[in-house]
Amino acid sequence: MSIRNKRLQSIFQKEITDIIQNDVKDPKLGFVTISDLEVSSDLSHAKVYVTFLGKDERNEAGLKVLNKAKGYIRSELAKRVKVYKVPELTFHIDESLKKAQKIDAIIDKIHKED
């Protein structure tokens, strides 16, 4: 990945976080964090990985809100970041935290058995 893409990825993540926190007004959204963002090399697509505070039911409701608002989020992003092409956004639940917790639990169990 080029330095330019890494820099744009960082800018996109910061701006999308700000847009979601300050402009998207939906109580179903709850507290959301953008944990990672991957932009394609041609800037046509961006995968936005999100985590929600709370139970798993909140994940689905929050993801629906974000997918419903992705056109608005993209248009706001275009206003804030002056690039030739603003990527199409897709939101995904970040499962890495669950995987890390599962691995920690397995390691703890191994240590307790020894």
Secondary structure, DSSP 8 states (H G I E B T S, - for coil): --HHHHHHHHHHHHHHHHHHHHT---TTT-SEEEEEEEE-TTSSEEEEEEEESS-HHHHHHHHHHHHHHHHHHHHHHHHHS--S---EEEEEE--HHHHHHHHHHHHHHHHHH-
